[in-house]
Amino acid sequence: MEKYQKEILITRLTSVGFFVLALGVFQALGFNAHIWESYLHLLAIWVLGVGVCYVTEGLVRFVFGMPPSLDKGVNFIIRRNLVFQIINTPLEAMMVCGYRHFILGHRDPSFLFSWGNFFQCLAIFAFCSFAIGMYWRFKYRSRFLAAELEETRLLNERLIKARTEKKADSGASGKITLTGSTSESVSFRISDFLYAESIGNYVKVYFLPSDRVDSSTLRATMNQVENALKDYSGVVRCHRAFLVNLRQVDRLVSKSGVIQLVIKNCPEPIPVSRSHASAVKESINTI
């Protein structure tokens, strides 16, 4: 069983167990915790509740397009769990109402399905869902923030090592010339290249020929510049509008899953989009 599947199973078993415990302890919804038979009914509801959770899991994954992933950061996990709770709470309330109607309805007419019973169940489950949701939110946030800090530390260590070793690929000390769709062009050593930024129909290229940052604007697309520099190790697309030379990155900062690259002599950090984060991390580990 994969790691995320174990995480989901433990989360669902614990959450539904909390709901069932609330039903038994507070004798909610007509279940008498002092009658042994009630424990069997609560156990059955626990099993059915876990089943309903997996039905909800399928809806969230395939209908809403939010597959479970521990690699997308704490904000994605929290957002996904919120969608899960919104869908799962009324389904669980419907399940309990159906159980009372079909299994216990012959004993007590008040157990038969009615909108009043449904909204009563919904209110109880909404409260329990809020409480357990706050618990998982705190747990996941603490856990992922710790993992995020450790990953950032390791990536920064790799950047420092790459700068210290100065392990440049062949030809990196030579010059390269970029040309636009008109007559303008810019030449620089690839080792001096900092980053390129897309601005409308133009690309602004930043490089460091001496102790200050220089720049040149070309009428070109970011894809054209990326293709021209694709053979140089450390040059990677980090955002729809940015191409960066990782060998010039001073450090990487990460906050709540949002990554930025800090380059010395550049006043603003370079953003890393979520869709390009994996490629940037992989490139840092291989330069």
Secondary structure by P-SEA (a helix, b strand, c coil): ccaaaaaaaaaaaaaaaaaaaaaaaacccccccccaaaaaaaaaaaaaaaaaaaaaaaaaaccccccccccccaaaaaaaaaaaaaaaaaaaaaaaaaaaacccccccccccccaaaaaaaaaaaaaaaaaaaaaaaaaaaaaaaaaaaaaaaaaaaaaaaaaaaccccccccbbbbbbcccccbbbbbcccccbbbbcccbbbbbbbcccccccccccccaaaaaaaaccccccccccccccccccccccccccccbbbbbbccccbbbbbcccaaaaaaaaaacc
